[in-house]
Amino acid sequence: MARIFFAYFLPVAAALFCGAILPVQAAEPVTTAVQIPLVRQHCAGCHGADLQEAGLRLDTLSTDFHNPDAARIWIKVLDKLVKQEMPPAGEPAPTTAERNAFTESLRGRLHAASLLLQQAEGRVALRRLNRTEYQTTLRDLLGSQVEVMDLLPEENMAGGFDNVSEALDVSSVHLLRYQEAAERAIRSAIPKRAPTPMKSRLTGRQITEAGSVLRSLVDKSVRYDGDALISYVRMYDSGRAMSERVKEAGRYRVSFSLTSVGTEGRVLPVMISHGGYRTTEQPEKRRTHDLPPGKQTVVVEEFDLEAAEVVFVNAWDLPSPRELPAMLDGAPLASYQGPGLKIDWIEIEGPLDPFPPAGYRQLFHDIPLAQSVAWNPLSLAPVTTDPPADAERALRHFLPVAFRRPVEESLVQYYVQIAHDQLKSEKPFAEAMVAACTAALCSPHFLYLNETLALDSDKPTQLDDYALASRLSYFLWSSMPDKDLRDLAAAGKLRQPNVLHEQVERMLNDPKGERFSENFAGQWLDLREINATSPDPTMYAEFDDYLYWSAPRETRMFFDEVLQKNLPLTEFVDSDWSFLNQRLAQHYGIDGIVGGELRRSPVPPGSHRGGVLTQTAILKVTADGSKTSPVLRGKWVLERILGQPPSPPPPGTPGIEPDVRGATTIRQQLDLHRNIAACASCHKHIDPPGFALESFDPIGGWRDFYRGVGRDRVALANYPKRIVSRGLEVECHGETPDGRPFVNVDDYKQLLLADEDQLARNLATKLITYATGAELQFADREVLEQLTAQSRKDSYRFRSLLHSVVQSRLFLNK
């Protein structure tokens, strides 16, 4: 099978890379920059033959703007001149008229050269599915929850995202891993036997007696109430209250009969999780519910489970097993009147999936699945009386869906021949189909977004409807187009502006629209890095599992709210609301919020919260677990919020070493960098947002002082039982590069809001990069300004900006 794959992949990939390329017009006569009076008079002294500041030499720079290397340098020159960062202060500068005349001329020539190249080649190189998209596409195509990302290499990043074409290289490792992943996914969609339905109900007593750890806790931290179990502590590992283990993978419905006791009129937050019998579950697989006080409640959830997994329930608001004995103070558990979780029973039922599964029907179309050996229940196989004809019929059904467009007859016959060759070698029908479909799911037609051009358009690089359907679906769903998009593409209607608008709305409102938040916001705001560091358990012991689970959900739900309600994108910088539960509210020092479910809640004045900058998840991913760095946080704000990333530090520049003695502040340490001329120009941009966020510790808690190692011990305001050593006072004031002062993060957020256009410009840039799989080119700046102007007219509303991006030239063209 490997020979089949490699023999086909290389020539087809080459054809796709070279397709739709038109000859570029001849370049203009080449001159050098030194012939330009402004460059000769104001730039060549520092960037000439004798001296090359920052490694830049301009006197020999070509003015052939079709040369990508020369154009890249000219763009930097233009941006420096426009920002008036060059010539440096104290050096002779051109007059305003000279500067404007030169920059306008330079901008025009750069735009013309960039646009000409786009019209000839398009702006997006051939783009491979990244590993997230590959797995999601396989799942949507085959209806299977198969995990294949673990097989595929990590992706490179460009422009802040892992779906940018120039960074998505292909190696021999990729090709072999894709083949392995495709075969795994296909085989998972072919059932070996009919499912065995299960329905199990365990009472609280039965659950307890089935587990040695939980049974050992009876009358210590849990007790019986008839056949029910009451737990007065948070449960861990094998001491959990769990369902019966499932025997096979599938979707299951799990019901819990639960009652909160002793909560004194408050709700009791409980968490429903699933995972292995003896493993701690990952937080993304958890769902929370708030039990009303004293009222028996049946909670129902559905989960996709692997074989041998269990579903379990826990109450996060209860004390730990170590805390309860002190609360009992020697009294028997039966006399305890504190809060607890009563578990009457847990019921699990499934698998709920239709049979044969959707993936089987996608692969084998209408070919029946039956038991081929009467006495062997594990002998399920597709039943065919004419294997060659059925293989061709099934592949004709499968390939257009897998390849996301109509398939040429010669290509259909190629895969049909693979199946026929397998049949001729006496392979079973199912194995022949596995070989043919595996080859298809490893081919460039599946691995790459084949962005073919519209033949009926007068625009040379306009995408056809099938390519547009794929671009739209991978933008919003990280996956293949569904039947609605394919039907619109077949009818040639998708490019119509009103139809495109309707489809964007439909897709954002679809459950699969959550993938946009997960993958776009997950990368734009670095939420994917939430597990990259672990807070120091000694210094930040208040960072518990409850806070860890809640923090990224606050940011993701906040993002969804701005998108779904079409709120102004300025809400990302500052808002008077967020999504909170009682754990986050405690962390933020906000009163009056109870329950574990996150809900939209007001953020009171003076709390220093509001917007994403001050959310725990963001503050955690911009710290290292034990300390904060204004450089890291400042760089994050410049890149993610302002869209003005700083230049990399000069080679050999030392990093900031933390002062573990607490004798100097981070501001004093950074003064060493700011006093180095090569560092000062960047630090004047990086340091202000970094200092504004210094009032937040590595887990997002507000602080007026650093935690030190001295004898001055104080209790934390939001955690009265948590005693820490008081270090130096936090210095969070500063001044922006243009001289505007701020006292704290509240002031700094208002300074950011003073330039709403730049906030819109940055977010439009992020959306374009993610949506098209290409970073902005110079000719795109014109469209970017149009999008910014339109956003201004739309009151900077986020969903409206997304619609404008989809309707733009950049999205509709290659």
C-alpha positions in Angstrom: 0.0 0.0 0.0 2.9 2.4 0.7 4.1 2.0 -2.9 0.7 2.8 -4.1 0.6 6.0 -2.0 4.0 7.3 -2.8 3.8 6.6 -6.5 0.6 8.6 -6.8 1.4 11.4 -4.3 4.5 12.9 -5.8 3.3 13.6 -9.4 -0.1 14.8 -8.4 1.3 17.1 -5.7 3.7 18.6 -8.3 0.7 19.2 -10.6 -1.2 20.9 -7.8 1.7 23.2 -6.9 2.2 24.3 -10.5 -1.5 24.7 -11.4 -3.1 28.0 -12.2 0.2 30.0 -12.4 0.4 32.7 -15.0 3.6 34.3 -16.2 4.7 37.4 -14.3 5.3 40.5 -16.2 8.9 41.6 -16.8 10.5 43.5 -13.9 11.2 47.2 -14.1 14.8 48.4 -14.9 16.9 47.8 -11.8 18.4 50.8 -9.9 19.7 51.1 -6.3 18.4 53.0 -3.3 21.4 55.3 -3.2 20.2 57.0 -6.3 17.2 58.2 -4.4 18.0 61.6 -2.9 16.1 61.1 0.4 17.9 57.8 1.0 21.3 59.2 0.1 20.8 62.2 2.3 19.1 60.7 5.4 19.7 57.0 5.4 23.0 56.0 3.7 25.1 57.4 6.5 23.9 54.7 9.0 23.0 52.1 6.4 25.7 52.4 3.8 29.1 51.0 2.8 30.9 52.0 6.0 28.2 51.4 8.6 25.2 49.1 8.6 23.1 49.8 11.7 20.9 46.8 12.6 22.6 44.9 9.8 20.8 47.0 7.2 22.5 48.3 4.1 20.5 50.5 1.8 23.0 52.0 -0.7 23.1 48.8 -2.7 19.4 47.9 -2.2 17.6 47.2 -5.5 14.5 49.1 -6.4 13.1 46.1 -8.3 10.0 45.9 -6.2 9.1 42.6 -7.9 12.1 41.1 -6.1 10.6 39.7 -2.9 13.8 40.1 -0.9 14.2 43.7 -1.9 10.5 44.4 -1.4 10.6 43.0 2.1 13.3 45.5 3.1 11.5 48.4 1.4 8.4 47.6 3.4 10.4 47.9 6.6 11.9 51.3 5.4 8.4 52.5 4.6 7.0 51.5 8.0 9.8 53.2 9.9 9.4 56.4 7.9 5.7 56.5 8.4 6.0 56.0 12.1 8.8 58.6 12.1 11.1 56.2 13.9 13.8 56.9 11.3 16.0 58.9 11.0 16.6 58.6 14.7 16.2 61.6 17.0 19.1 64.0 16.7 19.8 63.2 13.1 18.8 65.5 10.1 15.3 64.5 9.0 13.5 65.1 5.8 10.7 67.8 5.8 7.2 66.6 6.1 6.6 67.3 2.5 9.7 65.3 1.4 8.7 62.4 3.7 5.1 62.3 2.5 6.1 62.5 -1.2 8.6 59.7 -0.8 6.4 57.4 1.3 3.4 57.8 -1.1 5.5 57.0 -4.1 7.1 54.0 -2.3 3.7 52.8 -1.1 2.3 52.9 -4.6 5.2 51.0 -6.2 5.1 48.3 -3.5 1.4 47.9 -3.9 1.5 47.6 -7.6 4.3 45.0 -7.5 2.5 43.0 -4.8 -0.9 43.1 -6.6 0.6 42.1 -9.9 2.1 39.0 -8.2 -1.2 38.2 -6.6 -3.1 38.5 -9.9 -0.6 36.1 -11.5 -0.2 33.5 -8.7 -2.8 34.2 -6.1 -1.8 35.1 -2.5 -2.2 31.6 -0.9 0.3 28.8 -1.7 -1.0 25.3 -1.8 -2.2 24.6 1.7 -2.1 21.2 3.5 -4.6 20.3 6.2 -2.9 20.7 9.6 -3.2 17.8 12.0 -6.3 19.3 13.8 -8.1 19.8 10.5 -7.1 16.3 9.3 -8.5 14.6 12.4 -11.7 16.7 12.4 -12.2 16.0 8.7 -11.8 12.3 9.3 -14.3 12.4 12.1 -16.9 14.3 10.1 -16.4 12.1 7.0 -16.5 8.8 8.9 -18.6 9.7 11.9 -16.0 8.3 14.2 -14.3 9.8 17.2 -11.1 8.1 16.4 -7.9 9.8 17.7 -5.2 10.3 15.1 -3.5 13.5 16.1 -1.1 11.5 18.3 0.3 10.0 15.1 1.0 13.2 13.3 4.0 15.6 13.8 3.5 18.9 15.5 2.8 21.8 13.1 5.0 24.9 12.6 3.5 28.3 13.2 3.4 31.4 11.1 1.5 34.6 11.7 0.4 33.2 15.1 -1.5 30.2 13.6 -0.8 26.6 12.6 -2.8 26.6 9.4 -0.7 29.0 7.3 0.4 27.4 4.1 4.0 28.5 4.1 4.7 26.8 7.4 2.8 23.5 6.5 5.7 21.5 5.1 5.6 17.8 4.2 8.2 15.3 5.0 8.5 11.6 4.5 7.4 11.2 8.1 4.2 13.1 7.4 3.4 10.8 4.4 3.9 7.6 6.4 2.0 9.0 9.4 -0.9 10.1 7.3 -1.2 6.6 5.8 -1.2 5.1 9.3 -3.8 7.7 10.5 -6.1 7.2 7.5 -6.1 3.4 7.9 -6.7 3.7 11.6 -9.7 6.0 11.0 -11.2 3.8 8.2 -10.9 0.6 10.2 -12.6 2.3 13.2 -15.6 2.9 11.0 -16.0 -0.8 10.1 -17.6 -2.6 13.0 -16.3 -6.0 13.9 -19.5 -7.1 15.5 -23.0 -5.7 16.3 -23.0 -3.6 19.5 -24.1 -5.2 22.7 -26.6 -2.8 24.4 -26.0 -2.2 28.1 -28.2 -0.5 30.7 -26.9 -0.5 34.2 -28.2 1.3 37.4 -26.1 1.2 40.5 -27.3 2.6 43.8 -25.0 4.6 46.0 -24.5 1.6 48.2 -23.6 -0.6 45.3 -21.1 2.0 43.9 -19.4 2.2 47.3 -19.2 -1.6 47.9 -17.7 -2.1 44.4 -14.7 0.0 45.2 -12.2 -0.8 48.0 -11.0 2.8 48.4 -14.5 4.3 48.6 -15.6 1.5 50.9 -12.8 2.3 53.3 -14.1 5.8 53.7 -17.5 4.8 55.0 -18.3 6.5 58.3 -15.1 8.6 57.9 -16.0 10.9 55.1 -18.9 9.2 53.4 -22.0 7.3 54.9 -25.0 5.4 53.8 -28.6 6.8 53.8 -30.5 3.6 53.0 -29.3 2.6 49.6 -28.0 6.1 48.9 -24.5 7.3 49.5 -23.7 10.7 51.0 -20.2 12.2 50.5 -19.0 15.1 52.6 -15.7 15.5 50.8 -14.3 15.9 47.3 -13.5 12.5 45.8 -10.2 11.6 44.2 -9.0 8.9 41.8 -10.4 5.4 42.6 -12.4 6.8 45.5 -14.9 8.4 43.1 -18.6 7.7 42.7 -18.6 6.2 39.2 -20.8 4.3 36.8 -20.3 0.8 35.6 -17.5 0.5 33.0 -18.6 0.4 29.4 -17.5 -2.7 27.4 -17.2 -1.0 24.0 -16.7 2.5 22.5 -19.7 4.5 21.6 -22.1 7.3 22.7 -23.7 6.7 26.1 -26.5 8.4 28.1 -25.6 8.7 31.8 -28.2 9.7 34.4 -27.5 10.7 38.0 -30.0 11.0 40.9 -28.4 13.6 43.2 -29.4 15.7 46.1 -27.5 18.4 47.9 -27.7 18.2 51.8 -26.7 20.7 54.5 -26.0 23.5 52.1 -28.1 26.1 54.0 -30.1 27.2 51.0 -27.1 27.4 48.6 -26.7 25.5 45.4 -24.0 22.7 45.3 -21.7 22.7 42.3 -21.1 19.2 40.9 -18.8 18.1 38.1 -19.6 15.2 35.7 -16.5 13.7 34.2 -15.4 10.6 32.3 -12.2 8.7 31.8 -10.3 5.6 32.6 -11.2 3.6 35.7 -8.1 4.6 37.7 -7.0 7.9 36.0 -7.6 11.5 36.8 -9.7 13.0 34.0 -8.7 15.9 31.8 -10.7 19.0 32.5 -11.9 19.6 29.0 -14.1 16.4 29.3 -16.0 17.8 32.3 -19.4 19.4 32.6 -20.7 21.2 35.6 -24.2 21.4 37.2 -25.6 23.4 40.1 -27.8 21.3 42.3 -30.7 23.2 44.0 -30.6 23.0 47.8 -32.3 19.9 49.3 -34.1 18.9 46.1 -33.6 15.5 44.4 -32.4 16.2 40.9 -31.8 13.9 37.9 -28.9 15.1 35.8 -28.6 13.6 32.3 -25.5 13.8 30.1 -24.3 12.1 26.9 -20.7 11.2 26.3 -18.6 9.6 23.6 -16.8 6.9 25.7 -13.9 4.5 24.9 -14.1 0.9 26.0 -13.5 0.5 29.8 -14.2 4.1 30.5 -16.4 5.2 33.4 -18.4 8.4 34.2 -18.2 9.9 37.6 -19.6 12.7 39.7 -17.9 14.9 42.2 -18.8 18.0 44.3 -16.1 20.6 44.1 -17.5 22.8 46.9 -16.9 20.2 49.6 -13.8 20.1 51.8 -10.9 17.8 51.0 -10.6 14.5 52.9 -7.7 16.1 54.9 -9.9 19.1 56.0 -12.9 17.2 57.2 -11.5 15.6 60.4 -10.7 19.1 61.8 -14.3 20.1 61.0 -15.6 17.0 62.8 -13.4 17.6 65.8 -13.8 14.0 67.0 -17.5 13.8 66.5 -19.0 10.9 64.6 -19.8 11.5 60.9 -23.5 10.7 61.5 -23.8 13.9 63.6 -22.2 16.2 61.0 -24.5 18.8 59.6 -22.2 20.3 57.0 -22.8 20.2 53.2 -22.7 16.9 51.3 -23.6 15.2 48.1 -26.2 12.5 48.2 -26.0 10.0 45.4 -29.1 7.8 45.0 -28.1 6.1 41.8 -26.1 6.3 38.6 -27.5 4.8 35.4 -25.7 4.4 32.1 -27.2 3.3 28.8 -25.8 2.7 25.3 -24.3 2.6 22.8 -26.8 5.1 21.3 -25.2 5.2 17.9 -27.2 4.0 14.8 -26.1 0.7 13.3 -24.4 0.3 10.9 -22.5 3.5 11.9 -22.4 6.5 9.6 -18.8 5.9 8.7 -19.6 2.5 7.3 -22.4 3.9 5.1 -20.0 6.6 3.9 -17.4 4.0 2.9 -19.6 1.2 1.6 -22.7 3.2 0.6 -25.7 0.8 0.4 -23.7 -2.5 0.7 -25.3 -4.4 3.6 -23.3 -5.4 6.6 -23.9 -8.9 7.9 -22.5 -11.8 9.9 -20.5 -13.8 7.4 -20.0 -16.9 9.6 -23.2 -18.0 11.4 -21.5 -19.2 14.6 -19.1 -16.3 14.9 -20.5 -12.9 16.1 -17.1 -11.3 15.3 -17.5 -12.1 11.6 -19.4 -9.0 10.4 -18.4 -8.0 6.9 -19.9 -6.2 3.9 -21.9 -8.7 1.8 -21.5 -8.4 -2.0 -22.4 -10.7 -4.9 -20.4 -8.6 -7.4 -17.3 -7.2 -5.6 -15.8 -5.3 -8.5 -19.0 -3.5 -9.4 -19.8 -2.8 -5.7 -16.3 -1.4 -5.1 -16.7 1.0 -8.0 -20.2 2.1 -6.9 -19.1 2.6 -3.3 -16.0 4.6 -4.4 -18.1 6.8 -6.7 -20.2 7.7 -3.7 -17.2 8.2 -1.4 -14.6 10.1 -3.4 -16.6 13.4 -4.2 -17.4 13.8 -0.5 -13.8 13.0 0.6 -12.2 15.2 -2.1 -14.8 18.0 -1.5 -15.6 18.4 -5.2 -16.6 16.4 -8.3 -14.0 13.9 -9.3 -12.7 13.4 -12.8 -13.4 10.0 -14.3 -9.7 9.2 -14.7 -9.2 9.8 -11.0 -12.2 7.6 -10.0 -10.8 4.8 -12.2 -7.4 5.1 -10.4 -8.9 4.3 -7.0 -11.3 1.7 -8.5 -8.2 0.0 -10.0 -6.6 -0.2 -6.6 -9.6 -2.0 -5.2 -9.8 -4.3 -8.2 -6.1 -5.2 -7.9 -6.6 -6.1 -4.3 -9.6 -8.3 -5.2 -7.5 -10.0 -8.0 -4.9 -10.9 -5.4 -7.8 -12.6 -3.4 -8.0 -10.0 -0.7 -11.5 -9.8 1.0 -13.8 -7.1 -0.3 -13.5 -5.1 2.9 -9.7 -5.1 2.7 -9.8 -4.1 -0.9 -11.9 -1.1 0.0 -9.7 -0.2 3.0 -6.7 -0.1 0.6 -8.5 2.1 -1.9 -9.9 4.5 0.7 -6.7 4.7 2.6 -4.9 5.7 -0.6 -7.6 8.4 -1.2 -7.3 9.8 2.3 -3.5 10.1 1.9 -3.6 11.7 -1.5 -3.1 15.4 -2.2 -6.7 15.6 -3.2 -7.7 15.0 0.4 -4.6 16.4 2.2 -4.6 19.7 0.4 -7.2 22.4 -0.2 -7.2 22.3 -3.9 -8.2 26.0 -4.5 -9.2 25.8 -8.2 -10.2 29.0 -10.0 -13.6 30.0 -11.3 -13.7 29.6 -15.1 -16.8 31.9 -15.5 -15.2 34.9 -13.7 -13.4 37.9 -15.2 -11.3 38.0 -12.1 -8.1 35.9 -12.7 -7.7 34.4 -9.3 -11.3 34.1 -8.1 -12.0 30.8 -6.4 -14.7 28.5 -7.8 -17.6 27.6 -5.6 -16.2 24.3 -4.4 -12.9 25.9 -3.4 -14.9 28.7 -1.6 -17.0 26.1 0.2 -13.8 24.4 1.5 -12.2 27.7 2.5 -15.4 28.7 4.4 -15.8 25.3 6.1 -12.1 25.1 7.2 -12.3 28.7 8.5 -15.4 28.2 10.7 -15.5 24.5 11.3 -11.9 23.3 10.8 -13.3 20.6 8.6 -14.9 19.6 5.3 -18.0 21.3 3.8 -21.3 19.7 4.7 -24.0 18.7 2.3 -25.6 22.2 2.3 -22.3 23.8 1.2 -21.7 21.2 -1.4 -25.1 21.6 -2.9 -24.8 25.4 -3.1 -21.4 24.9 -4.7 -22.8 22.5 -7.3 -25.6 25.0 -8.1 -23.0 27.8 -8.5 -24.8 30.0 -5.8 -22.3 30.1 -3.0 -20.4 33.2 -4.3 -23.6 35.3 -4.2 -23.1 37.8 -1.3 -26.5 37.2 0.3 -26.0 33.4 0.1 -22.5 33.7 1.6 -23.8 35.8 4.4 -26.6 33.3 5.2 -24.1 30.4 5.2 -21.8 32.2 7.6 -24.7 32.7 10.0 -25.8 29.1 9.7 -22.3 27.8 10.3 -21.6 30.0 13.3 -24.9 28.9 14.9 -24.3 25.2 14.2 -22.7 23.2 17.1 -19.7 22.7 14.9 -19.2 26.5 15.1 -17.6 25.9 18.6 -14.5 24.8 16.6 -14.0 28.3 15.5 -13.7 29.5 19.1 -11.6 26.5 20.0 -9.1 26.8 17.2 -9.1 30.6 16.3 -9.4 32.0 19.8 -7.3 29.1 21.1 -4.4 30.4 19.0 -5.1 34.1 18.9 -5.3 34.3 22.7 -2.9 31.4 23.4 -5.6 29.3 25.2 -3.9 26.2 23.8 -1.0 27.0 26.1 -3.0 26.7 29.3 -1.3 23.5 30.2 2.2 24.7 29.2 3.2 25.7 32.8 2.1 24.5 36.2 1.9 27.1 39.1 4.3 26.5 41.9 2.2 24.5 44.4 4.1 26.0 47.3 3.9 29.6 46.3 0.5 29.5 44.7 -1.3 26.8 46.6 -4.7 28.4 46.0 -4.5 27.4 42.4 -6.7 24.3 42.5 -8.4 22.0 40.0 -11.6 24.0 40.2 -9.9 27.3 39.2 -7.9 25.4 36.5 -11.0 24.1 34.9 -12.9 27.4 35.1 -10.2 29.8 33.8 -10.1 28.9 30.1 -13.8 28.5 30.0 -14.3 32.1 31.1 -12.2 33.3 28.1 -13.8 31.0 25.6 -17.3 31.8 26.7 -16.4 35.5 26.7 -15.2 35.1 23.1 -18.3 33.3 22.1 -20.5 35.9 23.6 -18.9 38.8 21.7 -19.2 36.8 18.5 -22.7 35.5 19.0 -24.2 38.8 20.2 -22.1 40.8 17.7 -20.7 43.0 20.4 -18.0 45.6 19.8 -14.6 44.1 19.6 -13.5 46.7 22.1 -15.1 44.4 24.7 -12.0 42.2 24.4 -10.0 45.1 25.9 -12.5 46.3 28.5 -16.0 45.3 29.5 -18.3 45.6 32.5 -19.1 41.8 32.4 -17.5 38.4 32.1 -18.4 34.8 32.6 -17.9 33.8 36.2 -18.7 31.1 38.7 -18.2 31.2 42.4 -14.6 29.9 42.1 -13.5 32.6 39.7 -15.5 35.2 41.6 -13.6 34.3 44.8 -10.3 34.6 42.9 -11.3 38.0 41.6 -12.7 39.3 44.9 -16.3 39.6 43.5 -19.1 38.9 45.9 -22.6 37.5 45.2 -21.9 34.8 42.7 -22.7 31.2 43.7 -22.6 27.9 41.8 -20.1 26.1 39.5 -21.8 26.9 36.2 -20.2 29.9 34.4 -22.7 32.6 33.6 -22.6 36.1 32.3 -22.1 38.3 35.3 -21.4 42.0 35.9 -17.9 43.0 36.8 -18.1 45.7 39.5 -16.1 48.9 39.2 -12.9 48.7 41.1 -12.4 45.0 40.6 -9.8 45.7 37.9 -11.4 43.0 35.7 -13.2 43.2 32.4 -11.9 42.3 28.9 -9.6 39.4 28.2 -6.4 41.0 29.4 -7.3 40.6 33.1 -8.7 37.1 32.9 -6.9 34.3 34.7 -6.4 32.1 31.6 -4.6 35.0 29.8 -2.5 36.0 32.8 -1.5 32.3 33.4 -0.4 31.7 29.8 1.7 34.9 29.9 3.6 33.8 33.0 5.8 30.8 33.9 4.1 29.4 37.0 6.3 31.0 39.6 6.9 34.6 38.4 5.8 37.1 35.9 7.7 39.1 33.3 6.6 42.5 31.9 8.6 41.6 28.8 6.5 38.5 28.1 3.2 40.1 28.9 4.1 43.3 27.1 5.1 41.4 24.0 1.8 39.4 24.2 -0.3 42.6 24.2 1.6 44.1 21.3 1.3 40.9 19.2 -2.2 39.8 20.1 -4.2 42.9 20.9 -2.4 45.8 19.1 -0.9 43.9 16.1 2.4 45.7 16.5 4.9 43.0 17.4 8.3 44.1 18.6 11.5 43.3 16.8 13.5 40.3 18.2 16.2 41.2 20.7 19.7 41.7 19.3 21.9 38.6 19.4 23.6 38.0 22.8 21.1 40.2 24.7 20.9 38.6 28.2 17.5 37.8 29.7 16.1 39.1 33.0 17.2 36.9 35.9 14.6 36.8 38.7 15.8 38.3 42.0 14.9 35.5 44.4 16.0 37.6 47.3 13.2 40.2 46.6 15.7 43.0 46.9 15.0 44.7 43.6 11.9 45.1 41.6 11.4 44.0 38.0 11.3 47.6 37.0 14.8 48.2 38.4 16.1 45.1 36.6 14.6 46.2 33.3 16.3 49.5 33.6 19.5 47.7 32.7 17.9 46.8 29.4 16.4 50.2 28.7 19.8 51.8 29.2 21.2 49.7 26.3 20.6 51.7 23.1 19.9 48.6 21.0 17.2 47.6 23.5 15.6 50.9 24.4 13.7 51.3 21.1 11.8 48.0 21.7 11.4 48.3 25.5 9.7 51.6 25.2 6.9 49.7 23.4 7.0 46.4 25.4 7.3 47.7 28.9 4.2 49.8 29.3 1.6 47.0 28.8 3.9 44.7 30.7 4.0 47.0 33.7 0.3 47.6 33.5 -0.3 43.9 34.0 2.3 43.5 36.9 -0.5 43.9 39.4 -1.6 40.3 38.5 0.4 37.3 39.7 1.2 34.2 37.6 -2.3 32.7 38.3 -4.2 35.9 37.6 -4.7 37.1 41.2 -4.6 40.8 42.0 -1.6 41.8 44.0 -0.2 45.0 45.6 3.0 43.3 46.5 5.3 40.4 45.4 5.4 37.2 47.4 8.8 37.1 49.0 10.8 35.0 51.4 10.9 37.4 54.4 9.3 37.3 57.8 6.5 39.7 57.1 3.6 37.3 56.8 0.1 38.4 55.7 -3.2 36.8 54.7 -4.4 37.1 51.1 -7.5 39.3 50.8 -9.5 36.7 48.8 -8.0 33.7 50.6 -8.0 34.6 54.4 -6.6 31.2 55.3 -3.7 31.6 52.9 -0.6 33.2 54.6 2.3 34.4 52.4 5.5 36.4 52.9 5.1 40.0 51.8 7.8 41.2 49.4 8.3 44.5 47.6 5.4 46.7 46.4 4.3 46.2 42.8 5.0 49.1 40.5 2.4 49.1 37.8 2.5 52.7 36.5 4.2 53.8 33.3 4.1 55.9 30.1 3.3 54.9 26.5 5.8 55.6 23.8 3.9 58.8 22.8 4.1 60.1 26.4 0.7 59.3 27.8 0.9 58.3 31.5 -1.1 55.6 33.2 -1.3 54.6 36.9 -2.6 51.0 36.6 -4.2 48.5 34.2 -7.5 50.4 34.3 -5.9 53.5 32.9 -3.9 51.5 30.4 -7.0 49.8 29.0 -8.5 53.2 28.3 -5.4 54.2 26.4 -5.8 51.1 24.2 -9.4 52.0 23.6 -8.3 55.5 22.3 -7.3 53.8 19.0 -10.2 51.6 18.1 -9.1 51.5 14.5 -5.9 49.7 15.4 -7.8 47.2 17.5 -10.0 46.5 14.5 -7.1 46.4 12.1 -5.3 43.9 14.2 -8.3 41.6 14.6 -9.0 41.8 10.9 -5.4 40.8 10.2 -5.8 37.8 12.5 -9.0 36.7 10.9 -7.6 37.1 7.3 -4.5 35.1 8.2 -6.5 32.3 9.8 -9.3 32.3 7.2 -7.1 32.2 4.1 -4.0 30.4 5.4 -1.7 33.2 4.4 -0.1 36.1 6.2 -0.9 39.6 4.9 1.1 40.8 1.8 1.6 44.4 0.9 -1.3 44.6 -1.5 -3.5 43.3 1.2 -3.0 46.5 3.2 -5.5 48.3 1.0 -8.2 45.7 1.8 -7.2 45.9 5.5 -7.9 49.6 5.5 -11.2 49.1 3.8 -12.2 46.5 6.4 -11.1 48.8 9.2 -13.2 51.6 7.7 -16.2 49.3 7.4 -15.7 48.2 11.0 -15.8 51.8 12.1 -19.2 52.2 10.3 -20.4 49.0 12.0 -19.4 50.4 15.5 -16.6 47.9 15.6 -18.9 44.9 16.0 -17.0 41.6 15.9 -19.5 39.4 14.0 -19.9 42.1 11.4 -16.1 42.3 10.9 -16.1 38.5 10.3 -18.8 38.9 7.7 -16.8 41.7 6.0 -13.7 39.5 5.9 -15.6 36.6 4.2 -17.0 39.1 1.6 -13.6 40.6 0.9 -11.3 40.1 -2.1 -8.8 38.3 0.0 -11.2 35.6 1.1 -12.9 35.1 -2.3 -9.6 34.8 -4.3 -6.8 32.4 -4.3 
